[in-house]
Amino acid sequence: MLYTNLKHLESAADHQKAISENENVMVILGRMGPMCIPVYGIAEDLETEYKHVKFYDMEFDNPESYVIRNLPEVRGFMGIPFTIYYKNGKVVKATSSIQTREQVTAILDKEFAAVVTA
Amino acid sequence: MESNKHYDAIVIGAGPAGLTAGIYLSRARLRTLIINEGTVGGQMILTHEIANYPGVESISGYQLAGIMKKQAVAFGCEIRSNISIRNMELNEELKTIVLSDGSIYTTDGVILTPGGRSRTLGVPGEDHLKGKGISYCATCDGDFFTNKEIVVVGGGNSALEEAVSLTKYASKVTIVHQFDHFQAFEHAVEEARTNSKIHFVMESAITAFHGNENLEHVDIRNLKTGNLSRFKTDGVFIFIGYIPNTEFLKGKIELNQWGEIVVKNDMSTSIEGVYAAGDSIAKRFRQVTTAVGDGTVAALAVSNYLHELKAKQKQLITA
């Protein structure tokens, strides 16, 4: 069980719903380990700042996580967490292992740039 | 971004030492801010189970950190996490801290609790292949290397214990260590030496990682002969200890040869009004309980310092 403050995806159906109903989605697939926890913490912090992005986590050992583990974008990944960024249901970026806040925000800013209206 | 806000005390770091200091300072009704570069909890959150924290039979480090944070916030402590410090001026009586987002804070007292982090090799290819063959956590990533040949770097307890644990998955584990002997406890060395899957490359160091999509080879230099060889491997696990997060303090405060902050018994540092606590100070034992104790002492000492400072300032006004 992931005891983070993020919204949890418990099933493939949850995952499908999350990426189809939201334009910008970040999903962290991991365990409660030293490489994953810092990434959950970063996502928790960013939730208030990046309101146009939905943040979720999913347990790596949940059999339903095949929806992420079988993605072509994670082929060759050998370190958790797998962090997947979806735009309109499509994977736009995926990273493996621990990331810094700067690495995460660089991706969010590039892939999910908020539309600024004058 | 906030600017020009004043606090009685600022704590830099939100591990157990920093959170404890935050709890004590806020409860003493001192306006307190904790600034933390990473996730609140420090190294403590990386511990799966803490079973030796008095009063709590068993708890995960993540949960214990959450409770400490809640306590600190409940007493009025403010916390800014996942943000870095751009600049600090600690020598003056009124100390100034500038954050990476441009926020400027002033304070009368500072407690440094930046903690430590896993050491990396810092050689070419390491950043690029992290998570693609290079790992720092056997529990996290061991199963990706089932029936594969891997390398473990290091010679301390963590390296040898994790090498043994990785033999559950890997077909062969080669330990690469820079010295001709191990620093680990004898029983850990013995367990590794008697494991038929483990091989040893001593007095050697990895100098580069190679691979496109995934790690394919490493360069290993024999430190005695200088010979360089290319070694095929599916993965490398690095366990070469911890280093204090004190780079930002170099030249600003007294550090020892290992970069640890030198403190007196009351946790005061070489600068008046600046205290330090936790894993980043020069000491022998590093536990959550010792960090909590250090944080308590530092907070009480800062409270006392602030009380004396206010009395001194009052005297100057009335004189």
HADDOCK unambig.tbl for C-alpha pairs under 7 A between the chains (distance, minus, plus):
assign (segid A and resid 33 and name CA) (segid B and resid 46 and name CA) 6.10 0.50 0.50
assign (segid A and resid 33 and name CA) (segid B and resid 140 and name CA) 6.13 0.50 0.50
assign (segid A and resid 34 and name CA) (segid B and resid 46 and name CA) 4.51 0.50 0.50
assign (segid A and resid 38 and name CA) (segid B and resid 39 and name CA) 5.74 0.50 0.50
assign (segid A and resid 41 and name CA) (segid B and resid 39 and name CA) 5.29 0.50 0.50
assign (segid A and resid 42 and name CA) (segid B and resid 39 and name CA) 6.61 0.50 0.50
assign (segid A and resid 42 and name CA) (segid B and resid 82 and name CA) 6.74 0.50 0.50
assign (segid A and resid 76 and name CA) (segid B and resid 132 and name CA) 6.49 0.50 0.50
assign (segid A and resid 76 and name CA) (segid B and resid 214 and name CA) 6.52 0.50 0.50
assign (segid A and resid 77 and name CA) (segid B and resid 131 and name CA) 6.18 0.50 0.50
assign (segid A and resid 77 and name CA) (segid B and resid 132 and name CA) 5.26 0.50 0.50
assign (segid A and resid 78 and name CA) (segid B and resid 131 and name CA) 5.18 0.50 0.50
assign (segid A and resid 78 and name CA) (segid B and resid 132 and name CA) 4.96 0.50 0.50
assign (segid A and resid 78 and name CA) (segid B and resid 133 and name CA) 5.77 0.50 0.50
assign (segid A and resid 78 and name CA) (segid B and resid 141 and name CA) 6.65 0.50 0.50
assign (segid A and resid 78 and name CA) (segid B and resid 144 and name CA) 5.66 0.50 0.50
assign (segid A and resid 79 and name CA) (segid B and resid 131 and name CA) 4.07 0.50 0.50
assign (segid A and resid 79 and name CA) (segid B and resid 132 and name CA) 6.48 0.50 0.50
assign (segid A and resid 79 and name CA) (segid B and resid 135 and name CA) 6.59 0.50 0.50
assign (segid A and resid 79 and name CA) (segid B and resid 141 and name CA) 5.37 0.50 0.50
assign (segid A and resid 80 and name CA) (segid B and resid 140 and name CA) 6.57 0.50 0.50
assign (segid A and resid 80 and name CA) (segid B and resid 141 and name CA) 6.54 0.50 0.50
assign (segid A and resid 96 and name CA) (segid B and resid 131 and name CA) 4.98 0.50 0.50
assign (segid A and resid 97 and name CA) (segid B and resid 130 and name CA) 6.81 0.50 0.50
assign (segid A and resid 97 and name CA) (segid B and resid 131 and name CA) 4.73 0.50 0.50
assign (segid A and resid 101 and name CA) (segid B and resid 82 and name CA) 6.64 0.50 0.50
